[in-house]
């Protein structure tokens, strides 16, 4: 009888562990949706054209994104306005630049940028998850996937304990280099993004002929 009792306890423990292991973590906290949440970015914006002088024109400025009020969109779902401010440096005044929109559904996270809707994240977060980030706009399809999940990430002198990286593009040929990804931190949202679309010489990514680079690095975040 004692053996049957021990066997039963083992079965219950095994079932409990199995049930715990299958809990789905959707990862909504990597894309905050609460009003008042904000992030300030240092932005590096580079334009390349060897036919011009200067051939490589670099601009540095800051962007502040603030999650604002909610509204019902054309699909009858709740979206929020994303107020985007710009300034030349941390001692200048903020000026409104754009009003975008964001939406977080049980399936994905979306951002409307200049009237184009992009799927930024797909839920639940996993290495098996992939999606077309342009599925809701008229641009060519682009497959995205998670490259790193729940890992620390250091950028701009700061380390974020838990992040996920969304890969957009990583292509290189003898004359082209396209690199695009975004990193999201738990409770903050996007903390780093890189978008490079370059024409290069002789397979050398440092010998840029034409193209653009846009790099965002989060330097401040919180709630207003």
N, C-alpha and C positions, 0 to 999 in steps of 0.2 A: 504493500500500500504506500510505503514511504517513497519507493521508486517512482510510482505513478504520480505522486504529488510533485516530486522534483521535476519530472518530465513535463508536467503541466505548467510549472513556473517558467521553465526554459522556453516553452512554446509561446507563452504570453509575452515574455521579454523579447523574443525574436520578432514577434508580430508588431510589438510596439516600436522597435527599432526600424523595422521595414516601413511602417506607417510614417515615422518621422522623416526618413530618408527621401520619401516621395513628395514631401511638401514642396509646392511650387513657389519659388521666389520670382515674382514678376519683374521687379526692379524699377517700379514707378518712381522711387526716391532719387533716381539718377536724372530725372527730368522734372524738377519742381514745378508746381502749378498754382502755388499759393500767391495771392495778391500781396504786393509789397516786397517780394523777394527780388534782389538785384545782384548783378555782377558787373564789375569794372574791369575792362581789358586794356592792356597795352597792345597796340596794333602796329605791325610792321607791314607797310604797303610798298611794294617795289615794282617798278615798270622798267622793262628792258627793251631797248631797240638800238642796235649798234649803228644804225644810220643817223641817229640823233646825237645831239650834244647837250646834256650828258647822256651817255649810252645807258646808264643805269641810274634811274631816278628813285631815291628812297624817301618815303614819307613816314613819319612816326606821329601817332596821335592816340587818344584814348576814346573808347566807346563804353558807355554805360547802358546796360539793358535792365529795364524795370518791368516786372510783371504787373499789369494794371487790371482794370475792371473787366468783369465777365460780360459776355453777350451771347445770344443764340445765333449760330451761323446758319447758312443756307441749307444745311443738312439737319437742322433742328437739334444740334448738339451744342454743348457749352464750350465756348472758346474764350480766350482772354487777349486783351490788347498787350502788345509788347512795345513799350516806349523805349526808343533808342536815342541816346544823347551823344554828342561829340564835343571834344575839346582838344586843343593842341598839346596841353601838358597839364600836370596835376595842380598848377596854380591858376589856370584859366577858368572861366565860367563855362558851365555846360550850356549847350544849345541843342534844341530838339533837331534830330536828323531824320528819323523815320518813325512811322507807327506800323509795326508788323502785327501778326496775330499768331498765337500758339494754341494748340489743342492737344490734350492727352486723353486717349480713349483706352479701353481695356486691351486693345490690339496694338496700338502704336502711339508715337508722339510726332506731332506735325508742327511745322513752322511755315507761315505764309510770308515770303520775302518778295516785296515788290510785285504782288499779285500772283506769284508762282508758289504753289504749295509743295513742300518737300516732306517726305517721311524720314525723320531723323533717327528714330529708334523703333524697334519692333519688340513686343513683349510676348512671352516671357524671355528675358535675356538668357541666351545660351549659345554655345559654340555651333549648334546645329541651325541657328536662326539666320536666315538671309532674306533679303527683300529688295525690291526695286524702289530706290528713293525718289525716282521721278514718276512713279505710277499715277500720281494725281496731278501731273502737269503735262505740258506738250513737248517737253524735252525728250531726247533719246533715253532709252532705258539705261539704268546704271545699277548694277548689283552691289549691295552693301552687305557687310557681315561683321560680326564681333571678332576682333583679333585677340584682345586681352580682356579678361573678365575678373572683376573683384581684386585687382592688383594695385599696390601702391604706385604712385606716379609723381615724379619730381619735375617741376618746371618753374622758372622764374624765382629760384631760391626757396620754393615752398614744396612740401611733400604732402600729397593727398593720400590718405590711408587706403581708400577703396575706390577704384575707378574702373570704367569700361571704355574700351577703344573701338570706335566704329570705323572700319576701313571703307573708303569710297573708291580710291583708285591708286594703283601702283604700277606704272608702266614706263618702260624705258627702251628706246631704240637708238640707232646711230644718230638720229637728228631730233628726237622728241623725248621729253621727260615730263610725265604727269604724275603728281603725287598729291593725294588728298585724304585726310583723316580727321576725326574729331574725338576728343577725350572728355568723358563726363565723370564728374565726381559725385559721390553720394551726398545728397542734401544741398548741393550747390548748382549742379547743371554743368554746362560746358565750361571747361577750364583751359582747354587748349585746342586749337585747330590749325591745320596747315593746308593750304591750297596752292599748288604750283602747277602752272601750265606753260611749259617752256620749250623753245626751240634751241637745241644745243649743237655744238660742233664736235664731230668725231667721237661721239659717245661719252663726252666729258660733261658731267652735270655742272661743273664749275665754269665752263666756257659757254656762257649763255649768250645767244644771239638776239632772241626776241621772247616776249612773254611777260607774265605777271606772277607775283608771289604775294600771298595774303596770309599773315600769321597772327592769330589771336592768343594772348596769354593772360589768364585771369590774375589780377593783382589785389582785388578786394571784393568782398561779397558780404551779404547780410540781409537784413529786413528793415524796410523803412516804416 
